[in-house]
Amino acid sequence: MDDTLTEQLTQAATRLASATEALENALARIDAQNQELNSKVERIVAQVAAEGRLEAGRVACAAQPGG
């Protein structure tokens, strides 16, 4: 293998390693954002469910005699 080809392959391997590192960093950020969003969605769903239970309780109380 001549020196030019070896140099080109080395440069390509370096660029691929840099691109791989950049992708790993991007995926880590996306994963962190995804986990944060999942946490927010879970809290929202829990709040909506809790409000639904409260509303259902109010309706049940209002439907009872004297309520």
N, CA, C and O of each residue as an XYZ file, in Angstrom:
268
protein
N       0.857     -1.165      0.000
C       0.000      0.000      0.000
C       0.911      1.237      0.000
O       1.886      1.309      0.747
N       0.568      2.202     -0.851
C       1.424      3.385     -0.897
C       1.058      4.369      0.216
O       0.012      4.248      0.854
N       1.935      5.333      0.430
C       1.762      6.287      1.523
C       0.525      7.153      1.364
O      -0.121      7.488      2.357
N       0.182      7.523      0.141
C      -0.983      8.369     -0.103
C      -2.268      7.650      0.320
O      -3.123      8.223      0.994
N      -2.380      6.413     -0.081
C      -3.565      5.630      0.263
C      -3.648      5.414      1.776
O      -4.726      5.501      2.364
N      -2.526      5.139      2.384
C      -2.501      4.953      3.834
C      -2.948      6.228      4.540
O      -3.724      6.172      5.494
N      -2.468      7.357      4.083
C      -2.847      8.646      4.662
C      -4.342      8.913      4.476
O      -5.008      9.387      5.396
N      -4.859      8.615      3.308
C      -6.284      8.810      3.041
C      -7.138      7.923      3.946
O      -8.154      8.369      4.480
N      -6.728      6.682      4.113
C      -7.461      5.763      4.983
C      -7.400      6.221      6.441
O      -8.388      6.117      7.167
N      -6.263      6.717      6.860
C      -6.126      7.232      8.223
C      -7.022      8.434      8.438
O      -7.678      8.539      9.475
N      -7.061      9.332      7.487
C      -7.920     10.513      7.593
C      -9.393     10.109      7.611
O     -10.183     10.657      8.379
N      -9.754      9.157      6.770
C     -11.143      8.691      6.738
C     -11.521      8.046      8.076
O     -12.615      8.272      8.593
N     -10.617      7.250      8.625
C     -10.884      6.609      9.907
C     -11.028      7.652     11.015
O     -11.866      7.501     11.904
N     -10.224      8.697     10.968
C     -10.318      9.777     11.955
C     -11.645     10.501     11.840
O     -12.282     10.801     12.850
N     -12.065     10.783     10.613
C     -13.360     11.450     10.408
C     -14.506     10.560     10.874
O     -15.461     11.044     11.482
N     -14.417      9.274     10.595
C     -15.460      8.344     11.050
C     -15.514      8.273     12.575
O     -16.596      8.203     13.157
N     -14.366      8.292     13.212
C     -14.341      8.272     14.677
C     -14.962      9.547     15.234
O     -15.698      9.496     16.220
N     -14.680     10.671     14.626
C     -15.269     11.941     15.068
C     -16.777     11.939     14.862
O     -17.528     12.387     15.728
N     -17.213     11.439     13.725
C     -18.650     11.382     13.441
C     -19.350     10.442     14.421
O     -20.458     10.730     14.874
N     -18.718      9.334     14.745
C     -19.284      8.389     15.708
C     -19.433      9.041     17.072
O     -20.457      8.878     17.736
N     -18.416      9.774     17.489
C     -18.482     10.460     18.782
C     -19.591     11.511     18.792
O     -20.317     11.643     19.778
N     -19.720     12.256     17.698
C     -20.775     13.268     17.609
C     -22.155     12.620     17.671
O     -23.057     13.144     18.325
N     -22.324     11.493     16.998
C     -23.604     10.781     17.046
C     -23.901     10.251     18.445
O     -25.042     10.306     18.905
N     -22.883      9.741     19.112
C     -23.084      9.253     20.478
C     -23.520     10.393     21.395
O     -24.411     10.218     22.226
N     -22.898     11.551     21.247
C     -23.275     12.714     22.057
C     -24.704     13.151     21.757
O     -25.468     13.462     22.670
N     -25.061     13.171     20.476
C     -26.418     13.569     20.093
C     -27.438     12.578     20.647
O     -28.487     12.982     21.150
N     -27.137     11.299     20.557
C     -28.060     10.286     21.083
C     -28.202     10.392     22.601
O     -29.289     10.177     23.137
N     -27.126     10.716     23.286
C     -27.202     10.885     24.739
C     -28.105     12.064     25.087
O     -28.904     11.982     26.020
N     -27.980     13.164     24.334
C     -28.847     14.324     24.588
C     -30.299     13.995     24.276
O     -31.197     14.373     25.028
N     -30.535     13.299     23.181
C     -31.907     12.920     22.812
C     -32.489     11.992     23.866
O     -33.656     12.129     24.232
N     -31.693     11.048     24.360
C     -32.165     10.136     25.391
C     -32.528     10.899     26.662
O     -33.551     10.612     27.285
N     -31.703     11.865     27.051
C     -31.998     12.665     28.249
C     -33.286     13.466     28.057
O     -34.105     13.556     28.972
N     -33.462     14.040     26.880
C     -34.691     14.790     26.596
C     -35.899     13.865     26.626
O     -36.953     14.233     27.144
N     -35.753     12.677     26.077
C     -36.842     11.710     26.053
C     -37.237     11.306     27.471
O     -38.424     11.215     27.785
N     -36.251     11.064     28.322
C     -36.547     10.700     29.700
C     -37.251     11.837     30.427
O     -38.178     11.604     31.202
N     -36.810     13.071     30.178
C     -37.448     14.225     30.802
C     -38.895     14.367     30.338
O     -39.787     14.629     31.145
N     -39.124     14.195     29.040
C     -40.491     14.283     28.519
C     -41.367     13.171     29.079
O     -42.521     13.411     29.433
N     -40.832     11.961     29.163
C     -41.607     10.853     29.733
C     -42.010     11.160     31.168
O     -43.136     10.883     31.580
N     -41.093     11.726     31.914
C     -41.390     12.085     33.299
C     -42.498     13.128     33.360
O     -43.406     13.021     34.185
N     -42.433     14.123     32.502
C     -43.468     15.163     32.472
C     -44.819     14.575     32.072
O     -45.845     14.913     32.663
N     -44.822     13.712     31.087
C     -46.072     13.087     30.643
C     -46.669     12.251     31.766
O     -47.879     12.280     31.992
N     -45.818     11.505     32.472
C     -46.320     10.694     33.583
C     -46.952     11.573     34.660
O     -47.993     11.221     35.215
N     -46.328     12.715     34.960
C     -46.904     13.617     35.968
C     -48.225     14.205     35.477
O     -49.174     14.334     36.251
N     -48.288     14.559     34.200
C     -49.528     15.111     33.644
C     -50.643     14.076     33.692
O     -51.767     14.378     34.091
N     -50.324     12.860     33.285
C     -51.332     11.787     33.297
C     -51.806     11.530     34.718
O     -53.001     11.353     34.951
N     -50.886     11.508     35.666
C     -51.275     11.294     37.061
C     -52.174     12.420     37.551
O     -53.139     12.170     38.274
N     -51.870     13.655     37.168
C     -52.688     14.789     37.592
C     -54.083     14.716     36.965
O     -55.086     14.957     37.636
N     -54.136     14.385     35.686
C     -55.433     14.267     35.011
C     -56.248     13.142     35.640
O     -57.452     13.285     35.850
N     -55.597     12.034     35.936
C     -56.299     10.916     36.565
C     -56.804     11.325     37.945
O     -57.931     10.997     38.318
N     -55.980     12.034     38.698
C     -56.393     12.480     40.027
C     -57.570     13.442     39.924
O     -58.516     13.345     40.706
N     -57.524     14.352     38.985
C     -58.634     15.291     38.797
C     -59.891     14.562     38.352
O     -60.997     14.924     38.754
N     -59.728     13.547     37.531
C     -60.871     12.745     37.102
C     -61.504     12.029     38.271
O     -62.729     11.944     38.357
N     -60.685     11.509     39.179
C     -61.216     10.842     40.373
C     -61.931     11.856     41.259
O     -62.977     11.556     41.834
N     -61.362     13.056     41.368
C     -62.024     14.087     42.174
C     -63.365     14.465     41.566
O     -64.366     14.590     42.270
N     -63.373     14.645     40.258
C     -64.615     15.021     39.569
C     -65.647     13.908     39.708
O     -66.823     14.175     39.954
N     -65.205     12.651     39.548
C     -66.125     11.532     39.697
C     -66.681     11.494     41.112
O     -67.859     11.194     41.309
N     -65.838     11.799     42.107
C     -66.314     11.855     43.485
C     -67.332     12.964     43.705
O     -68.309     12.791     44.434
N     -67.096     14.089     43.074
C     -68.057     15.218     43.197
C     -69.399     14.844     42.591
O     -70.447     15.137     43.166
N     -69.370     14.199     41.434
C     -70.604     13.789     40.765
C     -71.328     12.780     41.632
O     -72.546     12.858     41.793
N     -70.586     11.829     42.193
C     -71.216     10.811     43.044
C     -71.828     11.441     44.281
O     -72.927     11.068     44.693
N     -71.123     12.395     44.877
C     -71.667     13.072     46.069
C     -72.903     13.892     45.718
O     -73.872     13.922     46.475
N     -72.864     14.542     44.593
C     -74.001     15.362     44.183
C     -75.204     14.498     43.847
O     -76.342     14.948     43.980
N     -74.973     13.279     43.417
C     -76.079     12.387     43.048
C     -76.738     11.764     44.279
O     -77.866     11.278     44.197
N     -76.050     11.776     45.404
C     -76.627     11.194     46.623
C     -77.665     12.144     47.218
O     -77.564     13.362     47.070
N     -78.633     11.588     47.870
C     -79.629     12.446     48.510
C     -78.963     13.351     49.552
O     -78.158     12.897     50.366
N     -79.307     14.599     49.511
C     -78.724     15.555     50.433
C     -77.381     16.063     49.971
O     -76.738     16.843     50.673
N     -76.936     15.627     48.774
C     -75.610     16.013     48.297
C     -75.711     17.150     47.418
O     -74.697     17.629     46.910
